[in-house]
Amino acid sequence: MTRIAWASGAAFAAGDADLPLLAAAADRAGTTSEVVVWDDPAVDWEAFDLVVVRSCWDYVPRRAEFLAWAAAVPRLANPAPVLRWNTDKTYLRELEAAGVAIVPTAWSVDRAQDLPPAREWVVKPTISAGSADTARWADPERALQHGRSLLDAGRPTMTQPYVDAVDSEGETGILLFGGRYSHAFRKGALLTTGDDPRELPELKEDIRAREPSAEQVVFAERVVSVATKILGTDLLYARVDVVTDSGGTLRLMELELTEPSFFLEHTDVGADRVLEAVLRTL
């Protein structure tokens, strides 16, 4: 019988709402699955037909350790080279160079003249998860101070104009499993102007089911296709977070290939589609 591991962080396994739904889908598919903690030294990774990275949300301060673990797991999805590329948001540069429309981004800004033109800015480290250490600023000096504090700590940054449509229409997260569209959701705005940077990954989000437009699905499929070509490997799962700018252009906010929530409680089909993709992979 096929044996699947859902890899999580020790502090997050109980709170990951996707995991029970994935386990139930595995049962329906006639496979054995279990939740395992990625840094548990007692786990025999060779015993699994596939290890699927899920809520390893504690990887950020231990990225080198996490990537070393990933490289040592014999059958991992998404695989270790994908995780190395995707856990540093400078991957957006490669996607932009390949023709993907991203939110305009300035890298490691520490001078006012290098801020992108905007009324408000979002500043975050390039290695982060769940909006940790991220903030939205209307005051350019505070945006610069935030960026400098991260740079002084040895953490490269990214600074983007705040996309106003996030406050009204939110972000659209589009899930693809095995390269095939599964479902989508709406994520409401997380950041309030002038708030101090949040310290921990954001787990309480305003999430609702959403029927994406055909244009959004095509955009997401193209993003995943471009990433697949850059990486030279297929992807078990991908979450494409899309926003609409003031000119009506779709732009990539993030391409989540490492440990994205699938928000399976907002769809009747997503968990089974994950298992279908897993079985195709095997």
WOUR-V527086 format. One record per pair of residues at least 6 apart in sequence whose C-alpha atoms are under 8 Angstrom apart, sorted by the first residue. I is the first residue (numbers start at 0). J is the second residue. Records with the same first field share a line. If there is no record, write none. Layout:
BEGIN
I: J + J
END
This chain:
BEGIN
0: 29 + 30 + 31
1: 30 + 31 + 47 + 48
2: 30 + 31 + 32 + 46 + 47 + 48 + 49
3: 30 + 31 + 32 + 33 + 47 + 48 + 49 + 50 + 51
4: 32 + 33 + 34 + 35 + 47 + 49 + 50 + 51
5: 18 + 32 + 33 + 34 + 35 + 50 + 51 + 52 + 53
6: 34 + 35 + 36 + 37 + 50 + 51 + 52 + 53 + 54 + 55
7: 34 + 35 + 36 + 37 + 52 + 53 + 54 + 55 + 56
8: 36 + 37 + 38 + 54 + 55 + 56 + 57
9: 36 + 37
11: 54 + 55 + 56
12: 18 + 34 + 36 + 54
15: 54
16: 262 + 263 + 264
17: 260 + 261 + 262 + 263 + 264
18: 34
20: 263 + 264 + 270
21: 270 + 271 + 273 + 274
22: 32 + 33
24: 270 + 271 + 274
25: 31 + 32 + 271 + 274
26: 32
28: 274
35: 42
37: 55 + 68
38: 65 + 68
44: 50 + 72 + 73
45: 72 + 73
47: 74
48: 74 + 281
49: 74 + 75 + 76 + 281
50: 72 + 74 + 75 + 76
51: 75 + 76 + 77
52: 75 + 76 + 77 + 257 + 258
53: 257 + 258 + 259 + 260
54: 258 + 259 + 260
55: 258
56: 128 + 200 + 258
58: 64 + 65
59: 126 + 127 + 128
66: 79 + 82 + 83
69: 75 + 78 + 79
70: 78 + 79 + 80
76: 234 + 235
77: 234 + 235 + 236 + 256 + 257
80: 230
81: 230 + 256 + 257
82: 256 + 257
84: 90
85: 254 + 255 + 256 + 257
86: 126 + 127 + 257
87: 125 + 126 + 127
88: 125 + 126
89: 125
91: 101 + 253
94: 101 + 222 + 225 + 226
95: 101
97: 225
99: 222 + 250 + 251
100: 249 + 250 + 251
101: 250 + 251 + 252
102: 159 + 160 + 250 + 251 + 252
103: 115 + 159 + 160
104: 115 + 157 + 158 + 159 + 160
105: 113 + 114 + 115 + 157 + 158 + 159
106: 155 + 156 + 157 + 158
107: 146 + 150 + 155 + 156 + 157 + 158
108: 114 + 143 + 146 + 147 + 156 + 157 + 158
109: 143 + 146 + 147
110: 143
111: 139 + 140 + 143
114: 139 + 158
115: 158 + 159 + 160
116: 160
117: 160 + 161
118: 137 + 160 + 161
119: 135 + 136 + 137 + 138 + 139 + 160 + 161
120: 135 + 136 + 137 + 139 + 142 + 158 + 159 + 160 + 161
121: 133 + 134 + 135 + 136 + 142 + 158 + 159 + 160 + 161
122: 133 + 134 + 135 + 136 + 142 + 145 + 146 + 156 + 157 + 158 + 159
123: 130 + 131 + 132 + 133 + 134 + 146 + 156 + 157 + 158
124: 132 + 133 + 149 + 154 + 155 + 156 + 157
125: 154 + 155 + 156 + 157
126: 154 + 155
128: 200
129: 199 + 200 + 201 + 202
130: 197 + 199 + 200 + 201
131: 196 + 197 + 198 + 199 + 200 + 201
132: 196 + 197 + 198 + 199
133: 196 + 197
134: 190 + 191 + 192 + 193 + 194 + 195 + 196 + 197
135: 142 + 161 + 190 + 191 + 192 + 193 + 194
136: 142 + 192 + 193 + 194
137: 192 + 193
146: 156
149: 155 + 156
150: 156
162: 242 + 243 + 244 + 245
163: 244 + 245
164: 242 + 243 + 244 + 245
165: 187 + 188 + 242
166: 187 + 188
168: 187
169: 185 + 186 + 187 + 188 + 242
170: 185 + 186 + 187 + 188 + 240 + 241 + 242
171: 183 + 184 + 185 + 186 + 209 + 211 + 240 + 241 + 242
172: 183 + 184 + 185 + 186 + 238 + 239 + 240 + 241
173: 180 + 181 + 182 + 183 + 184 + 211 + 216 + 219 + 238 + 239 + 240 + 241
174: 180 + 181 + 182 + 183 + 236 + 237 + 238 + 239 + 261
175: 181 + 182 + 220 + 236 + 237 + 238
176: 234 + 235 + 236 + 237 + 272 + 273 + 276
177: 233 + 234 + 235 + 236 + 276 + 277 + 279 + 280
178: 220 + 223 + 224 + 233 + 234 + 235 + 236 + 237
179: 220
180: 216 + 220
181: 268 + 269 + 272
182: 210 + 266 + 268 + 269
183: 208 + 209 + 210 + 211
184: 206 + 207 + 208 + 209 + 210 + 211 + 262 + 265
185: 205 + 206 + 207 + 208 + 209
186: 204 + 205 + 206 + 207
187: 204 + 205 + 206
188: 205
189: 204
207: 265
208: 265 + 266
215: 241 + 249
218: 249
219: 239 + 241
222: 239 + 254
223: 237 + 239
227: 233 + 234
234: 256
235: 276 + 277 + 280
236: 256 + 273
237: 254 + 255 + 256
238: 254 + 255 + 256 + 259 + 261
239: 251 + 252 + 253 + 254 + 255
240: 251 + 252 + 253 + 254 + 255
241: 249 + 250 + 251 + 252 + 253
242: 249 + 250 + 251 + 252
243: 249 + 250
244: 250
261: 269
263: 269 + 270
END
